[in-house]
């Protein structure tokens, strides 16, 4: 099949952001399909294309993927209205590309929700083409629950766009149980929605070898001793990273300077976090710049605990599938999670970390102290986490499920498919 793949925030492993679309596209190519990726320009993403653009677009082949990059710079530091305009401009330019390109199946992945606009319009303009919509975060539920978007007209428009995406898609993919449930509710009967979460890059992210150097010169800012706890990814409102600083204050009061809290990444509230840590002399907090995913894999071998942090918003409990969790367990890091939901359940069931209640800095600090004082417990959690990564979330296995799903949608009418979804591990 010829697959037209829309992901505004596409990146190769040379970028400092998620690479799900890159890995999925590569797997589709391995199975004999042709993939054209349509993306924008992100401040932490790297598309792999070089050189100047022509008429706001540059195009080339990256690791077998035909990449079309639209010159639309995006940053988490931008205001919400500015980001919304970038989302809309990408969607409108994508409609033009979809009209001109020859393809069999369109696969559009959000966020943002506007990624579904090309698919909606092509159902009218190219009714014979298949449209599969992938949802990474539930919109408008999440921004509404967080209070980020409050304008009733904007929320209404987002709700309409969400419903149109679900109604016009031939099938869908959700990255978590809550996302899939929300999609099924909006899609109506007769449509397949697969749950295919983010996965583990088992060859890139590996546990540190026994006796390896814990303070390599390539990461001089990582402390050589003590419990090194890391958070990687966006520093945005949704991440609720003040919770880590609240715990840092309690650790300071308890004179536990041996526990280090390290932040890798960037985002709108990072300056606030740095200023707060300075004002409160939280010397146990260290803020570092984003690094490419390839280097991040090496860095995770030099720390002891991965922190899974989100703001206490019930919509997050079953409606997210964070990349960092899968990187942590691949690297054999015990995971400290501060919000309920399906990931907290996995952590508790497989004993690969500690799940604490939200908005409880004392429990947060006590969990860090428990991890610091019990190296044997950390070792067991490390083994359990890597086993979970290998058995349930290998990237290749999940990518093959997506390939099987798209092949079925692309080659047969959705109502008449004979594929046994249980056999390939896809929920209906």
N, C-alpha and C positions, 0 to 999 in steps of 0.2 A: 504494500500500500504506500501511497504518498501521503504523509501525515504533515499537516500544517499545525505547528505547535506554538501557542501563544503564551509567553511568560515574560511579563514586563521586567522582572528582577533576575533574569537568567544570569548565571555565572559559572565559569569553570573553576576548578580547585585553586587556581591562582588568585581568585578573589577571596575576600574576607567575609563571605556570607554563604548561605546554603547552596548546595549543588544538586538537589534532587532532580531538577529538570535536565541537567547535564547528564546525570547517571541514567535516567530513564530514556533519554534520547539515544544515548550510546547503546543501550540494551536493545532498543527497537532496531537500530542499524545492524546489530549482531544477528538479529532474526530476519534480516533481509529487507527491511523496510527503509524507505527514504524519508528523512526528516528535515523539514525546514523550520528553524526556530526564529520567531519574531520577538524581539526584546527591546528594551530601552537601555539607557545608560545610568547605572547606579554608582553612588560614591564609594561603595565597598565592593561592587561587582566588577568582574573582569570577563568580558565576552571572548577574549582571545583574538579579536580583530585589531589590526593596526592600520595606520594611515588615515588620511582625511576622508570625510564623507562627501557624497555628491547629492545635492538637493536634500540634505538632512538625513541621508541614509548611507550606510556602508554595508557591504555584503561580502562574504567569503566563507570558505570551508574551514571549520575548526574541529579537529579530531573526527572527521567524517560527517559532521553536522553542518548543513547549509544554514548559516547564521545571517539574519537580516537585523541589523541594529539601527533603531531609530534614535536620532540624536536628541534625546530628551533627558536632561540631567535631573536626577532625583536625589533628595537628601532628607533624612529624618529631622534635620534641623529646620527645614522649611515649615512655614505656617500651614495649617490645615487647608485653607483656601488655595494656597499655591500648589500643594501636593494634589489636591483635587483636580486642579486645572491640568497638571501633568498627566494624571490618570486619564482624564477625558481626551486629551490630545493624543495620547498613545492609542486609546481605543479607536478614535476616528481615523488615525493613520493606518491602524491595523485593518479597518474595514476596507480601505482602498487596496491594501496588499492582498487581503482575502479575495477580493473581487478579481484581481489580476492573476493570482497564482492558480495553478492547476493542482488539485489535491483530491484525495478520496475521503479523508476524515480530518476534521478539525478537532484539536485537543487544546482547550483553553484552561489555564490554571490561575486561580486567584490566591492571594490578594494581589491587586484590589478587585473589588466586585465588578468594576467596569471591564475586566478582561472578558466577560461574557458577551459584551456588545457585538463583536464581530460574528459570533455564533448565532445570536438572535437574528441579526439582519440577513445573514447568509441562509438561514432557514427559509426566508422569503425569496431571496435572489437566486439561490442555488439549492432548491428543495431536494435534489437528489444526493446531496452530500451529507455525511454523518457528522454529528456534533456531540462531543463528550465534554462535559464541564467538570473540572476538579476544583474542590473547595478546600482551602488550607485554614481559613478562619471564617466563622459564621458572621456575615454582615447582613443587615445592620445590627444584629443582636449584640455583638461585642462592643462596638463604639457607643451604642445606646446605653448599655449596662455600665460602661466606664464613665459616662457623662462627657465623652469627648465630642459627640455630636448631639446637640439638643434642639436644633431648629426643626420644628414639626414638618415643614415643607421638604427639607433635606431628607429627613428620616422616611417620609412618605415616598419620595423619589427613589431612595435606596431600596425600600421594601418592594416597590413595583419592579425595579430592575432585578432584584433577587428572584421574584416570582416568575418573571419572564425568562430568566436564565434556566430555571428548573423546568418550566413548562415546555420550552423549545428544545432542550437537550434531548438527545436520544437515550443517553445514559449518563451516569455521574460517578465520580470518585470522591470520597471523603477521607480525610486523614486521621479521623478519630471517631469513636463511637457516637459522641454528641453531634459531630458534623454530619455523619451519615444519617442519623435520626432526623435532624433538621431538614436535610435534603429530601428524604423520603416523604416527609410531611408536606413539603412544597411541590414535589414532583407529581404526586398523584399515583394512582395504581398503574401497574403494568410496566414500570420502568425499573431497570436494574441500577442499583447504587452499590458500588464496591467500596469496602473500607480497606485502604492500603496506606498504612502509616508511613512516616519517615523511617528510614532504615539505617543500618550500621555498615559503614565502610570498613570491613574487617581487616583488610590488608593495609589500609592507610592508618587506621587507629588501632594500636596494639598496646597491651600492657607493657610496662617497663620490665626489662629483663632483670632477674635477680642479681643484685650486686652491681648494677649499672651506676654510672656517675650521676648523682642527683643535682649537680650544679654546673652544667656545661657552660662554656664561655658564650655560646650563642644566646643564652637567656640570663644575662648578668643581673637583671632586676628581680629574678625569682629567688627568694631566700633559700639558703642552703640547708637550714635546719628548721625544726618545728613542724607544725601541721599546716601545709599549704593548701588552702581552699580556694577554688577558682570559680568565677562566673564568666561565661563567654557569651557574646552576642550583643543584641541591641540594648542600649540604655534608654529606654523609653518609658512613658507613663505606665504602659501595661505591665512592665516588668516589676514594678514595686520594689526597687532596689533600696529604698530607705529602710526596708526591713532588715537588710544586712547591716546597715550602719547602726540600727537600734541594737542589734546583737553585739556589734563591735564595741559599743559603749559599755554594755554589761561586762564583756570580756575584759575591758580596760579596768573597770571597777573591781573585778576579781583578780587583777594582776596576772592575766593569762596572755602575756606578750608573746608566748610561743605559738599562738594561733594567728596565722596570717590570712587575710581576706583579700583576694586578688581579683581585679575586674579587668577583663580583656574585651575591648569593643568600643563602640561610640553610640551617640544618640543624644536626643534633645535635652535630657535631664543630667547628662554627665557633668556639665559645669556646676550644676547645683550640688551634686554628690561630692565633687571635689571640694567645693567651698564649705560644705557642711563638715566634711572630714577635717578640713583645716581649722575651722572655727572650734570644733570640739576636740582638737588634737588627737584624732583617732589614728595614731601612727601604725596601727595594725591593719590599715586599709591601704592598698596600693592600686593605682589606676594606670593601665597600660594601653597603648594604641592597638587598633585592630591589626591582625596579621593574617596572611593567606592561610587557607585551610591546610595546605601541605605543611606549613610550619607549625600550625596549631596542633597537629597530630604529634609532633615532636615535643612541644611544650607540655601537653597533657601527660607525658611520661615523666615529667619532672615535678608533678604536684601529687597531692594525696586524696583530695576530695573534690567532687564536682557539685556545685550548687545549682539547684533547679528552683528558680525564684519567679513568682508571678504575683501580681496584685490580687487581693482577695475579692475576686469577681466570680460569682457562681457559674457564669457562662464559660469561664475558663476550665472548670473542673473536668468536663468531658469534651470540650470544644477546641482543644489545641493538640498539636503533635510536634513539640519543639525539637529542632535538630540537636541541640546541645545534649539532651538526655541520651540520645543514641550514640553520640560521640563519647560521652562519659562512660557508658557501660562497655562500649567497644574497647576503650582504653583501660578497662579494669578499675575505674574509679568508683568508690562508694558514693552514692548520690544522696545529698541532703535536700529534701523536697519540702516546701513550705505551704502547699495548698492541697486540698483534697482532690479526688477524681481518679481517673483510670490509671494515670502514671503512679500516683501514690499507692494504689492498689497493687500494681505490678511490683513496686519496690518492697512493699510489706510481704507479699506472697512469696517472692523469690529471695528475700533477705539480702538485697543488694544495696541497702542504704537505710536511711532513717526518714520517715515521713512525719513531720511535726504539724501541729495545728497552725492555721494562719493567724497573723497579727498577735503572735506570742513571742516577744523577744527573749524572754527568760527561757522558754523551751528551746528556742533557736540556739542560744548560747550554751545551754546545758548539753544539747546534742553535739555541738562542736567539741565541748570538753570531753564528752564520752568518747568521741572518735579519736581525739588526741591521746587519751589515756589508755586506749585499748588497741594496740597495733595488731594483735591477733584477730580481733573482730573485724578490723579493716581488711585484713588479708582474706578472710572468709567472704566478706562482702565483695571484694574484688573478683574472686573466683566465681562467685554466683552471678555477678553482673556480666562478666565475659561469657559465661555459659548461656545466659538469657539472650545476649546479643547474637551468639552463634546459632541458637536453636530456633528463635522466633523472629529475628529481625535482620537477617543477612540482606544486604542491598540487592544482590543478584536474585535471590528468591522472590523478593517483593517486586522487583522490576519484571521478572518473568511472569508474575501474576498480572501485572498491568498489561504486558504485551498480549497475554492470552485474552484478557478482557477486551482490549481494543480490537484485536483480530476478529473476535466474535461480533462485536458491534459493527465493525466495518464491512464484514463480508456477508452477514445475514440480517434479516429483519429481526428487530429486537423481540417481537412477540413470538417468533417462530424458532428462536435459537434452541439447539439441542445440547448446548454445553452444560455440563454438570458443574455448577459453581462451587459446590462443596468440595469437589475433587481438586480444584485449584485454590481452595482456601479463600474464596471471596464471598462475603456476606451478601445476602439478597434483601 
